[in-house]
Amino acid sequence: MSLITCPDCQHEVSDAAQACIFCGRPSAPPVQQSPKIQTRHEFFPVALHKFVVLSLCTLSFYTVYWCYQNWWRIRERTGEQLSPFWRAVFEPFWVFSLFGRIREHAAERGVRAAWNPTLLGLSYLFLCAMGSLPDPWWLAGLGGFIPFLPVVQTIQQLNERDAATESRNESYSGANVATILVGGIIVMLAVAGTFMSEEEEEEEFQPLPESTGWTSSLPAAVADVEYWMS
C-alpha cells in the first residue's frame, strides 16, 4: 500500500481508498494492463540453418511438415476450405501452388522474390525422382530440400515486416536435437553403406588377365597317339 496525492486538495491518501478522506474526490480506478497476446506470422517461420539441418537429418521429410504448417496458416488466414494434411501428403504436386502463393504474397508486400515457382517445383520433382534410383544415384535425393531454400528466405523477409510477436524459430528444441542425433546417424550409415557396397562390387568383378597367345598342343598330340595305336 502506498500514498498518492489527491489532485483536488493536495493531501496524501492511500491508493487503496475509494475516495479522498479529506475532500471526498473518488479515486481513479487502477489501470489494468491487458496481457500481451501472441500473434502468429502469416507464414511458418523457421531459420534457414534449422531448415537445412532438419531436412538433411530427416531425409527431406521436414519439408512435408513445413508445407503442412504453411497450408494450415493459409487456411486460417483466408478461410479457404482446403486440407493442409492432404496437401502436405501430396507435396510434390501441391508445392507448385504453395510456392506461387508465397511469391504472390511477397509481391503484394513489396518483397522481391527472384525465383520462379515452376522451376523450383520441377527441380524438387527431379530430386525426388533421383531418390528412387539405385546406388549411388539415390544420394542426389538428399538434396530435395534445396529448391525450398529461396522460399524460406522470402518468408523470413515477410515475417520481419509484420508486427507478429511469434518467435523466428531459430533455436533447437529437445525433440529437434533427438531428431538430429537419430536421423543423422541413420543418414551417415546409409551413405557409408552405399560406398562400401560399391567397393565390394568392384572387388568381386575383377577382370580376368589377358591371354598371352600361347595354346597347348597336348590334345592334338594325344589324338595322334590314339590314332597310331588303333
Residue, then its C-alpha position, 0 to 999 in steps of 0.5 A: m500500500s502506498l500514498i498518492t496525492c489527491p489532485d483536488c486538495q493536495h493531501e496524501v491518501s492511500d491508493a487503496a481508498q475509494a475516495c479522498i478522506f479529506c475532500g471526498r474526490p473518488s479515486a481513479p480506478p487502477v489501470q489494468q494492463s491487458p496481457k500481451i497476446q501472441t500473434r502468429h506470422e502469416f507464414f511458418p517461420v523457421a531459420l534457414h540453418k534449422f531448415v537445412v539441418l532438419s531436412l538433411c537429418t530427416l531425409s527431406f521429410y521436414t519439408v512435408y511438415w513445413c508445407y503442412q504448417n504453411w497450408w494450415r496458416i493459409r487456411e486460417r488466414t483466408g478461410e479457404q476450405l482446403s486440407p493442409f494434411w492432404r496437401a502436405v501428403f501430396e507435396p510434390f504436386w501441391v508445392f507448385s501452388l504453395f510456392g506461387r502463393i508465397r511469391e504472390h504474397a511477397a509481391e503484394r508486400g513489396v518483397r522481391a522474390a527472384w525465383n520462379p515457382t515452376l522451376l523450383g517445383l520441377s527441380y524438387l520433382f527431379l530430386c525426388a525422382m533421383g531418390s528412387l534410383p539405385d546406388p549411388w544415384w539415390l544420394a542426389g535425393l538428399g538434396g530435395f530440400i534445396p529448391f525450398l531454400p529461396v522460399v524460406q528466405t522470402i518468408q523470413q523477409l515477410n515475417e520481419r515486416d509484420a508486427a507478429t510477436e511469434s518467435r523466428n524459430e531459430s533455436y533447437s528444441g529437445a525433440n529437434v536435437a533427438t531428431i538430429l542425433v537419430g536421423g543423422i546417424i541413420v543418414m551417415l550409415a546409409v551413405a557409408g553403406t552405399f560406398m562400401s557396397e560399391e567397393e565390394e562390387e568392384e572387388e568381386f568383378q575383377p577382370l580376368p588377365e589377358s591371354t598371352g597367345w600361347t595354346s597347348s598342343l597336348p590334345a592334338a598330340v594325344a589324338d595322334v597317339e590314339y590314332w597310331m595305336s588303333 
